[in-house]
Amino acid sequence: MNLPNKKNTTLIEQYLSGEMQEKELFGFEKRLETEPELADLLNLHKEINHYFIHELTEEEKLEKQLNFIHDKVMQEFQDEEKDSVKNERPVKLKKTGFSPLWYAAASISGIIIIATVVLLFYQNASTSHDKIFAEYYKPYEPVSIVRSGESGLNPVLENAFILYEKGDYKGSLSLFNQVLATDKNNILALFYSSIALMETEKFNEAIVKLQIIIDKQDRLFLSHAIWYQGFCYSKINNPKAALRNFEQLLTNEYYKGKSEEIIHCLKR
């Protein structure tokens, strides 16, 4: 049974949690194109995460997760047995009175017990993050000049804001990205496309775009970018990163009070 490389596992966790910088993200995605084993491992992590965050009852989540782990372990044992027979490598066992099936069952039971504990922990954490998001998050209002009809903006950008205000976040995202294709440093398009990504539940992509704004230290949108990125980290169950964001806002007059409340919730 091939065990995943620890370094690759760490990279995948960083990728899924949105902790990679833009350069690291580019390099990792290039590796995915040429390394099928890395891509398979990423898909496995995504499958597991799917069962943690999918909107099911607690009982359904637990049942699906245990079934998933059981099937994966059984498949690994079957593959190992086939490989052993194919290469004429008999499995040597000490004479302890226990059959190979007993060892397989014991291993599966141990994994299921660990998975159950981990699953329940993440379910409770996910519920807490969802409550924070539901109570404190709301999409940022479109710029006021768009409402006046006298914006003087790029027509594509103006149409993007019109769709954004109507709640068509998918359509507005497409137009914001058109603007960024020719003007990658357009702060308005970067920020509002990040919110549109959040509204379409693409939190990892939103984290990357918001980080660009944070790195630029843009005066108008810096605190807003930190605020919304904190929600992204919360939604992908990365409370440490979320805490870092909200703690940065404790000196911000506008966000201070709400950030204190969120920090209290995250630390409980």
C-alpha positions in Angstrom: 0.0 0.0 0.0 1.6 3.2 -1.1 1.5 5.9 1.5 1.2 9.6 0.4 4.3 11.7 0.6 4.0 13.9 3.8 5.2 17.0 1.9 2.5 16.5 -0.8 -0.1 16.1 1.9 0.9 19.3 3.5 0.9 21.1 0.2 -2.6 19.8 -0.6 -3.9 21.0 2.8 -2.4 24.4 2.2 -4.0 24.4 -1.3 -7.4 23.5 -0.1 -7.3 25.9 2.9 -6.2 28.8 0.6 -2.9 29.4 2.4 -0.8 29.3 -0.7 0.7 32.5 -2.1 0.0 33.3 -5.8 3.4 32.0 -6.9 3.1 28.7 -4.9 -0.4 28.3 -6.2 0.8 28.5 -9.8 3.6 26.0 -9.2 1.3 23.5 -7.5 -1.3 23.7 -10.2 1.4 23.1 -12.8 2.5 20.0 -10.9 -1.1 18.7 -11.0 -1.0 18.8 -14.8 2.1 16.5 -14.9 1.8 14.3 -11.8 -1.3 12.1 -11.9 -0.6 10.6 -8.4 -0.6 14.1 -6.9 -3.9 14.9 -8.7 -5.4 11.6 -7.4 -4.4 12.5 -3.9 -5.9 16.0 -4.2 -9.2 14.4 -5.4 -9.1 12.1 -2.4 -8.8 15.0 0.0 -11.6 16.8 -1.8 -13.8 13.8 -1.5 -13.2 13.6 2.2 -13.8 17.3 2.6 -17.0 16.9 0.7 -18.4 14.7 3.4 -17.4 17.2 6.1 -19.2 20.2 4.5 -22.0 18.8 2.5 -25.5 19.8 3.7 -26.7 16.6 5.2 -28.0 15.6 8.6 -25.5 14.7 11.2 -26.4 11.0 10.9 -26.1 11.0 7.1 -22.7 12.7 7.3 -21.4 10.1 9.7 -22.7 7.2 7.8 -21.3 8.5 4.5 -17.9 9.2 6.0 -17.6 5.8 7.6 -18.8 4.1 4.4 -16.3 6.1 2.4 -13.3 5.2 4.6 -14.4 1.5 4.8 -14.5 1.3 1.0 -11.1 3.0 0.6 -9.4 0.7 3.1 -11.0 -2.5 1.6 -9.9 -1.4 -1.9 -6.3 -0.9 -0.6 -6.3 -4.4 0.9 -7.7 -5.9 -2.3 -5.1 -4.1 -4.4 -2.3 -5.2 -2.1 -3.5 -8.8 -2.3 -3.6 -8.7 -6.1 -0.2 -7.2 -6.2 1.2 -9.9 -3.9 -0.3 -12.7 -6.1 0.9 -11.1 -9.3 4.4 -10.8 -8.1 4.4 -14.2 -6.3 5.1 -12.6 -3.0 3.2 -14.6 -0.4 2.2 -12.6 2.7 4.1 -13.9 5.7 2.3 -13.9 9.0 3.4 -15.0 12.4 1.4 -18.0 13.8 -0.7 -16.1 16.3 -4.0 -17.8 15.6 -5.4 -14.7 13.8 -6.3 -14.8 10.1 -5.4 -12.1 7.6 -9.1 -11.2 7.5 -8.9 -10.5 11.3 -6.0 -8.1 10.8 -7.9 -6.3 8.0 -11.1 -6.1 10.2 -9.1 -4.8 13.1 -7.3 -2.2 11.0 -10.6 -1.0 9.5 -12.2 -0.8 13.0 -9.4 1.3 14.3 -9.5 3.7 11.3 -13.3 4.0 11.6 -13.0 4.8 15.3 -10.5 7.5 14.6 -12.5 8.8 11.7 -15.6 9.0 13.8 -13.9 11.2 16.4 -12.4 13.4 13.7 -15.7 13.7 11.8 -17.6 14.7 14.9 -15.0 17.3 15.7 -15.2 18.8 12.3 -18.9 18.7 12.2 -19.1 20.8 15.4 -16.5 23.2 14.0 -18.3 23.5 10.7 -21.6 24.3 12.5 -19.8 27.1 14.5 -18.3 28.6 11.3 -21.6 28.4 9.5 -23.3 30.3 12.4 -20.6 33.0 12.2 -21.0 33.4 8.5 -24.8 33.5 8.7 -24.8 36.1 11.5 -22.0 38.5 10.4 -21.5 38.1 6.7 -23.2 40.1 4.0 -22.0 41.0 0.5 -20.4 44.4 0.1 -22.6 47.1 -1.4 -21.8 48.1 -5.0 -20.1 51.5 -5.4 -22.6 54.4 -5.1 -21.6 56.0 -8.4 -23.0 53.0 -10.3 -26.4 53.7 -8.8 -26.3 57.3 -9.9 -26.0 56.3 -13.6 -23.1 58.7 -13.9 -20.2 56.4 -13.1 -17.9 57.1 -16.0 -16.6 53.5 -15.5 -15.5 51.1 -18.2 -18.8 49.8 -19.7 -17.9 46.2 -19.0 -17.1 47.1 -15.3 -20.3 49.1 -15.1 -22.4 46.2 -16.4 -20.6 43.9 -13.9 -21.8 46.1 -11.1 -25.4 46.2 -12.5 -25.5 42.3 -12.4 -23.8 42.3 -9.0 -26.5 44.6 -7.6 -29.2 42.4 -9.0 -27.7 39.4 -7.3 -26.4 37.7 -10.5 -23.0 37.0 -9.0 -22.1 34.4 -11.5 -22.7 36.8 -14.4 -21.0 39.7 -12.7 -18.0 37.5 -11.9 -17.6 36.7 -15.6 -17.6 40.5 -16.4 -15.2 41.4 -13.6 -12.8 38.7 -14.9 -13.0 40.3 -18.3 -11.9 43.5 -16.8 -9.0 41.8 -15.0 -7.9 40.1 -18.1 -6.8 43.4 -19.5 -6.2 45.3 -16.2 -5.1 42.8 -13.6 -4.5 45.6 -11.0 -8.0 47.0 -11.2 -8.9 47.2 -7.5 -12.6 47.4 -8.0 -12.7 44.4 -10.2 -10.4 42.4 -7.8 -12.5 43.2 -4.7 -16.0 42.7 -6.1 -15.0 39.6 -8.0 -13.8 38.2 -4.7 -17.2 38.8 -3.2 -18.9 37.3 -6.2 -16.6 34.2 -5.7 -17.8 34.0 -2.1 -21.4 34.2 -3.2 -20.8 31.3 -5.5 -19.0 29.4 -2.7 -15.6 29.5 -4.4 -13.8 30.5 -1.2 -10.3 29.4 -2.0 -10.3 31.5 -5.2 -11.7 34.4 -3.2 -8.8 34.1 -0.7 -6.2 34.4 -3.4 -7.8 37.6 -4.9 -8.3 39.2 -1.6 -4.7 38.5 -0.7 -3.6 40.5 -3.8 -5.5 43.5 -2.4 -4.0 42.9 1.1 -0.5 42.7 -0.4 -1.0 45.9 -2.3 -2.0 47.6 1.0 -4.7 49.4 -0.8 -6.0 52.2 1.5 -9.6 52.0 0.5 -10.1 48.3 0.4 -7.5 46.9 2.8 -9.6 46.5 5.9 -12.6 45.2 3.8 -10.3 42.6 2.1 -9.0 41.4 5.5 -12.6 41.2 6.8 -14.0 39.1 3.9 -10.9 36.9 3.7 -11.5 36.0 7.4 -15.0 34.7 6.5 -13.4 32.7 3.6 -11.0 31.0 6.0 -13.8 30.4 8.4 -15.9 28.7 5.7 -13.1 26.3 4.8 -12.6 25.4 8.4 -9.3 27.2 9.0 -10.0 28.9 12.3 -6.4 29.9 12.9 -6.1 31.8 9.7 -9.6 33.4 10.3 -8.5 34.5 13.8 -5.4 36.2 12.3 -7.6 38.2 10.0 -10.1 39.3 12.5 -7.4 40.1 15.1 -5.9 42.5 12.6 -9.2 44.4 12.6 -9.2 45.1 16.4 -7.7 48.5 15.7 -10.1 49.3 13.0 -12.9 51.5 14.2 -15.5 50.2 11.8 -14.9 46.4 12.2 -13.6 46.4 15.8 -16.8 45.5 17.6 -17.9 42.7 15.3 -14.4 41.3 15.1 -14.3 41.0 18.9 -17.6 39.0 18.8 -16.3 36.7 16.0 -13.0 36.1 17.8 -14.9 35.1 20.9 -17.0 32.6 18.9 -13.9 31.2 17.2 -12.1 30.6 20.4 -14.9 28.8 22.2 
